[in-house]
Amino acid sequence: MRSAIAAGEVDRFPNGRRARGLPKRSKDRIIAHGQRLVEQAIAEMAKAKKNLPAVPEKPWEEKTVGEKFSANFEDALDFSHEVLNRNTNWEDIELLKLKKEIALAAQSQAIRIRVAELAPRADDSVVERLMRRVAAIRRGEPVIEVEPDEAPITPLPPPLSPA
């Protein structure tokens, strides 16, 4: 593992210590969970940015709605990260409310995204899937569960005509 870190393949040991200079996590488990979610989202965005070529920035007026949303979302994540990682003064009720609100919002968005990933596709009929499974079982084929976001199931071959 040390050689992988030295070669630059891995940033740190899995489940190792946090990097120096990072702010401490909150003792409140809800806020700490929100901090972890925001840090993960920022790390994924940073990793995705490394793989992309540099593109000159368009003026705000020329951006599409999707580009504007993406820019605002990135700014909101950065702001949330800064607020959640501020030192917690337990007497400052307003800051505590803000931190908790941001943490809960991050958690609810993560749940919504996960639910959307797990939801079946609109064009996928339950009856059709069950009929395919029954036909495969009758043919003696092994039946494998397929997640909705994986490759679609291939259609069944036409039935053999009696000869």
Contacts in CASP RR format, 6 or more apart in sequence:
PFRMAT RR
TARGET T0000
AUTHOR 0000-0000-0000
METHOD contacts of the structure
MODEL  1
MRSAIAAGEVDRFPNGRRARGLPKRSKDRIIAHGQRLVEQAIAEMAKAKK
NLPAVPEKPWEEKTVGEKFSANFEDALDFSHEVLNRNTNWEDIELLKLKK
EIALAAQSQAIRIRVAELAPRADDSVVERLMRRVAAIRRGEPVIEVEPDE
APITPLPPPLSPA
1 10 0 8 1.000
1 13 0 8 1.000
4 10 0 8 1.000
5 11 0 8 1.000
5 12 0 8 1.000
5 13 0 8 1.000
12 19 0 8 1.000
22 85 0 8 1.000
23 85 0 8 1.000
23 86 0 8 1.000
23 87 0 8 1.000
25 32 0 8 1.000
25 35 0 8 1.000
25 36 0 8 1.000
26 32 0 8 1.000
26 35 0 8 1.000
26 84 0 8 1.000
26 88 0 8 1.000
26 99 0 8 1.000
27 88 0 8 1.000
28 88 0 8 1.000
28 99 0 8 1.000
28 100 0 8 1.000
30 100 0 8 1.000
30 103 0 8 1.000
30 104 0 8 1.000
30 107 0 8 1.000
31 84 0 8 1.000
31 88 0 8 1.000
31 99 0 8 1.000
31 100 0 8 1.000
31 103 0 8 1.000
33 103 0 8 1.000
33 107 0 8 1.000
34 84 0 8 1.000
34 102 0 8 1.000
34 103 0 8 1.000
34 106 0 8 1.000
34 107 0 8 1.000
35 81 0 8 1.000
35 84 0 8 1.000
35 85 0 8 1.000
35 103 0 8 1.000
37 103 0 8 1.000
37 106 0 8 1.000
37 107 0 8 1.000
37 110 0 8 1.000
38 77 0 8 1.000
38 80 0 8 1.000
38 81 0 8 1.000
38 84 0 8 1.000
38 102 0 8 1.000
38 106 0 8 1.000
39 81 0 8 1.000
41 77 0 8 1.000
41 106 0 8 1.000
42 77 0 8 1.000
42 78 0 8 1.000
42 81 0 8 1.000
45 74 0 8 1.000
45 77 0 8 1.000
58 67 0 8 1.000
60 68 0 8 1.000
63 71 0 8 1.000
80 102 0 8 1.000
80 105 0 8 1.000
80 106 0 8 1.000
83 98 0 8 1.000
83 99 0 8 1.000
83 102 0 8 1.000
84 99 0 8 1.000
84 102 0 8 1.000
84 103 0 8 1.000
86 95 0 8 1.000
86 99 0 8 1.000
88 95 0 8 1.000
88 96 0 8 1.000
88 99 0 8 1.000
89 95 0 8 1.000
90 96 0 8 1.000
117 148 0 8 1.000
117 149 0 8 1.000
118 148 0 8 1.000
119 148 0 8 1.000
120 126 0 8 1.000
120 148 0 8 1.000
121 148 0 8 1.000
124 148 0 8 1.000
129 153 0 8 1.000
132 153 0 8 1.000
132 156 0 8 1.000
133 143 0 8 1.000
135 156 0 8 1.000
136 142 0 8 1.000
136 143 0 8 1.000
137 143 0 8 1.000
146 153 0 8 1.000
END
